Amino acid sequence: MAKILTLLLFILFQISVSGCSREPETGSGEVRWDREICERCKMAVSDHYYSAQIRGGSAGKKTRLYKFDDVGCAVIWLDEQPWKDDPRTEVWVTDFRNGDWIDAKKAAYVKGKKTPMDYGLGAQPTPVEGALNYEQAKAHIYEVEKSDKRHGMHKHKMNESMQ
């Protein structure tokens, strides 16, 4: 009887511990600033005002949270994933004015900002004159990646060749 009671207590403990530690399957998550690295360029995620997150994964599997130091890294990395168009995929960016997480696909992007990887876009939840929507921001990111001569020797390329 004591063995059964011990076994039941152990099972209940395991269930309660696993229930508390489960990561949510939607929304942005916490960032351990300066302790986590960008999924694409492998730089530290340290700027509270220009970071991004993607929640997604292969169909039939639990979603996972990926973190980025710049929205440009997130956009390019996501486009390389086979599950990029899965309806469960979420993209989050920080509001460049206060660091709050906002839905990247609903954000307005202001050009001319100094961002970690020089894509130059700051996100905010409300539209302003001259701001880009998500699709326009993606086009801007690819234009920067393609035309900025520094991107030939960009940290992304250097890190990829070192791996």
C-alpha positions as CSV (number, residue, x, y, z in Angstrom):
1,M,0.0,0.0,0.0
2,A,2.8,2.4,0.9
3,K,4.4,1.7,-2.5
4,I,1.2,2.5,-4.3
5,L,0.8,5.8,-2.3
6,T,4.4,6.7,-3.1
7,L,3.9,6.0,-6.8
8,L,0.7,8.1,-6.9
9,L,2.4,11.0,-5.1
10,F,5.3,10.8,-7.6
11,I,2.9,10.8,-10.6
12,L,1.0,13.8,-9.2
13,F,4.2,15.7,-8.6
14,Q,5.4,15.0,-12.1
15,I,2.1,16.2,-13.6
16,S,2.1,19.4,-11.5
17,V,5.7,20.2,-12.4
18,S,5.3,19.6,-16.1
19,G,2.1,21.6,-16.1
20,C,3.9,24.6,-14.6
21,S,6.8,24.5,-17.0
22,R,4.9,24.2,-20.3
23,E,5.7,26.9,-22.7
24,P,2.6,28.6,-24.2
25,E,1.8,27.7,-27.8
26,T,1.0,31.2,-28.8
27,G,2.2,34.7,-28.2
28,S,5.6,36.2,-27.6
29,G,7.9,34.9,-24.9
30,E,10.4,36.2,-22.4
31,V,13.9,37.0,-23.6
32,R,17.0,36.5,-21.5
33,W,18.7,39.7,-22.8
34,D,22.4,39.3,-23.7
35,R,22.1,35.6,-22.9
36,E,20.2,34.3,-26.0
37,I,21.5,34.4,-29.5
38,C,19.8,35.4,-32.8
39,E,18.7,32.3,-34.6
40,R,20.0,33.6,-37.9
41,C,23.2,35.7,-37.3
42,K,24.2,34.2,-33.9
43,M,24.7,37.6,-32.3
44,A,23.4,38.3,-28.8
45,V,19.8,39.4,-28.6
46,S,20.3,42.5,-26.5
47,D,18.4,45.5,-28.0
48,H,15.0,45.7,-26.2
49,Y,13.7,48.1,-29.0
50,Y,14.5,46.3,-32.2
51,S,14.2,42.6,-31.5
52,A,11.9,40.0,-33.0
53,Q,10.5,36.5,-32.2
54,I,8.9,33.9,-34.4
55,R,6.7,31.2,-33.0
56,G,6.2,28.3,-35.3
57,G,7.2,24.8,-36.4
58,S,6.5,21.8,-38.6
59,A,2.9,20.7,-39.0
60,G,1.8,18.2,-36.4
61,K,4.5,19.3,-33.9
62,K,4.4,21.7,-31.0
63,T,5.4,25.2,-31.9
64,R,8.7,26.6,-30.8
65,L,9.8,30.2,-30.1
66,Y,12.8,31.5,-32.1
67,K,14.5,34.8,-31.1
68,F,16.2,37.4,-33.3
69,D,18.3,40.6,-32.8
70,D,16.6,42.5,-35.7
71,V,13.4,42.1,-37.6
72,G,15.5,41.7,-40.8
73,C,17.0,38.5,-39.4
74,A,13.6,37.2,-38.5
75,V,12.0,37.9,-41.9
76,I,14.9,36.3,-43.9
77,W,15.2,33.3,-41.6
78,L,11.4,32.7,-41.7
79,D,11.3,32.8,-45.5
80,E,13.8,29.8,-45.4
81,Q,11.5,27.7,-43.3
82,P,9.2,25.1,-44.9
83,W,6.5,26.0,-42.4
84,K,6.6,29.7,-43.0
85,D,3.0,29.8,-44.3
86,D,1.5,27.6,-41.6
87,P,-1.4,29.4,-39.9
88,R,0.1,28.8,-36.5
89,T,3.2,30.8,-37.4
90,E,3.4,34.1,-35.5
91,V,5.9,37.0,-35.8
92,W,6.5,39.4,-33.0
93,V,8.6,42.6,-32.9
94,T,9.3,45.1,-30.2
95,D,7.9,48.6,-30.3
96,F,10.9,50.8,-30.9
97,R,9.5,53.4,-28.6
98,N,8.9,51.3,-25.4
99,G,10.0,47.7,-26.0
100,D,6.5,46.2,-25.8
101,W,5.9,43.1,-28.0
102,I,3.5,43.7,-30.9
103,D,2.2,41.5,-33.8
104,A,4.7,42.1,-36.7
105,K,2.1,41.6,-39.4
106,K,0.0,44.4,-38.0
107,A,2.8,46.8,-37.1
108,A,3.8,50.0,-38.9
109,Y,7.6,50.2,-39.8
110,V,9.5,53.5,-39.6
111,K,12.6,53.7,-41.7
112,G,15.9,55.4,-40.7
113,K,16.4,53.7,-37.3
114,K,19.8,52.4,-36.1
115,T,19.1,48.7,-35.6
116,P,21.4,45.8,-34.6
117,M,21.9,44.5,-38.1
118,D,21.4,47.8,-40.0
119,Y,18.1,46.9,-41.6
120,G,16.9,50.3,-40.2
121,L,13.3,49.5,-39.3
122,G,11.6,50.4,-36.1
123,A,8.1,48.9,-35.5
124,Q,5.2,50.5,-33.7
125,P,1.5,49.4,-33.4
126,T,0.0,52.5,-34.9
127,P,0.4,53.8,-38.5
128,V,2.2,57.0,-39.2
129,E,2.7,58.9,-42.4
130,G,5.5,57.3,-44.5
131,A,5.5,54.1,-42.5
132,L,5.7,50.7,-44.2
133,N,3.3,47.8,-43.6
134,Y,4.7,44.3,-43.0
135,E,4.9,43.3,-46.7
136,Q,6.6,46.6,-47.6
137,A,9.0,46.1,-44.6
138,K,9.9,42.7,-46.0
139,A,10.6,44.2,-49.4
140,H,12.8,46.9,-47.7
141,I,14.7,44.2,-45.8
142,Y,15.5,42.3,-49.0
143,E,16.5,45.4,-50.7
144,V,18.9,46.3,-47.9
145,E,20.3,42.7,-48.0
146,K,20.7,42.8,-51.7
147,S,22.1,46.3,-52.3
148,D,24.0,47.3,-49.2
149,K,27.6,46.5,-50.1
150,R,28.4,45.8,-46.5
151,H,26.1,42.9,-46.6
152,G,28.6,41.0,-48.9
153,M,30.8,40.8,-45.8
154,H,27.9,41.1,-43.4
155,K,28.0,39.3,-40.1
156,H,25.4,36.9,-41.4
157,K,27.7,35.7,-44.2
158,M,30.7,35.6,-41.9
159,N,28.9,33.5,-39.3
160,E,27.5,31.1,-41.9
161,S,31.0,30.5,-43.4
162,M,32.5,29.9,-40.0
163,Q,30.0,27.1,-39.2
